Amino acid sequence: MRFAAAWDRFWFAPRRAEDLAICRILFAAGMLLVGLSRPIHEWGEVPAFLHQPADFLRLLGIPILGTGVLQGMEFVWLGAMVTLAVGWYSRTSAAIVCLGSLYLFGIDAPEFLGRAVTAGVFVPAILAVSYCGDVLSVDAWRRRRRGQVINRPTEEYGWPARLVCAFLSYVFFAAGVSKIRETGFPEWMLSDETTRDLLVGHYWYASRNRALWPVGAQLLQIHAGAGVALGVITQFAELLYPLALFVRAARWTVVPVMLAILIGITVTVGPFFHLTMLAHVFWVPWSSVGRRRRR
């Protein structure tokens, strides 16, 4: 019984419906900006021998369609992000975003199972089976006009955010473990890998996305060991990230550090982890933040 009670407390802690709705709005709006910046339909014009789809597309024999079809799919996909943000047919919109991301990101990202775009599939999938449109949405407005009253238990609004946070914990912990499996511990964080990434990001011909600001090279000029220090912080943050699910102190330290690392990667190496950064909105108890501000 104790295990069952602890299990229920972990997954079904009460949360306000506004918290889930704000997360839905922020994630969908942010994902729309990311989608607009990645014209995936251009892959339809690329010769087949240059295609680099995700492994699951190759295994299933799913082809990369023509430019016109991809443009249509992209339009529907982006439109579903808009309707998800405003909360119009919220669950259906989330399902369309999930399926669209599965195919379109699979075309555009060979590292599909990495941290870069996976959140664009799993977070909409979680929203599609949740009651994310009960408040702050067109769906809620339409129900009020019809006289329908929604009175769900507050536990229904807590588990989606918890599941997204568990997904993030798995992603980062797996990244930390994979570094140990590939190079050993503490070889990776003491190597020149991070230093090399800080330098490569400033050469357009060697980097997929050039760094936004040459702060990485400046850090190395200030101290040659800056790359090793950042590598140590990164690997420990990845390995300790799951503690944030259980320990409040880790939630207030490890999660902000990991988010700062992702922002630092975007600035110094290149924009890779937008969606993973966006998923961190599910950590925030937005209604509590609003109450503190009012006080």
Secondary structure, 3 states (H helix, E strand, C coil): CHHHHHHHHHHCCCCCHHHHHHHHHHHHHHHHHHHHCCCHHHHHHCCHHHCCCCHHHHHHCCCCCCHHHHHHHHHHHHHHHHHHHHCCCHHHHHHHHHHHHHHHHHHHCCCCCCCCCCHHHHHHHHHHCCCCCCCCCHHHHHHHHCCCCCCCCHHHHCHHHHHHHHHHHHHHHHHHHHHHHHHCCCHHHHCCHHHHHHHHCCCCCCCCCCCCCCHHHHHHHHCCCHHHHHHHHHHHHHHHHHHHHCCHHHHHHHHHHHHHHHHHHHHHCCCCCHHHHHHHHHHCCHHHHHHHHHC
